Amino acid sequence: MTDLTEMSTNSGHAQEPQSAQHQGVDGRVVALAVIVAVSAAAAFVVARSLLGRRAPDPTSTRIQSLIDEANQLLRSLDEQKRD
């Protein structure tokens, strides 16, 4: 009986360092997850800023000017219909 009591007492003490060890591991996992999340967010911001700084394409500029001209012509046609 004494052996069983000592075993149960020893098993209780053996679990305490493991739970403290698990808390340390859990803290490291959380810290690592935060570092990964911050790094991913920073990479996303850098990628977005680099993609937004491209020089305007001459073709895109010409297409936009044609669209603006077409819109202006449509407005003038609408005004002529109203008169």
ABEGO torsion letter per residue (X at the ends): XAAAAAAAAAAAAAAAAAAAAAAAAAAAAAAAAAAAAAAAAAAAAAAAAAAAABBBBAAAAAAAAAAAAAAAAAAAAAAAAAX
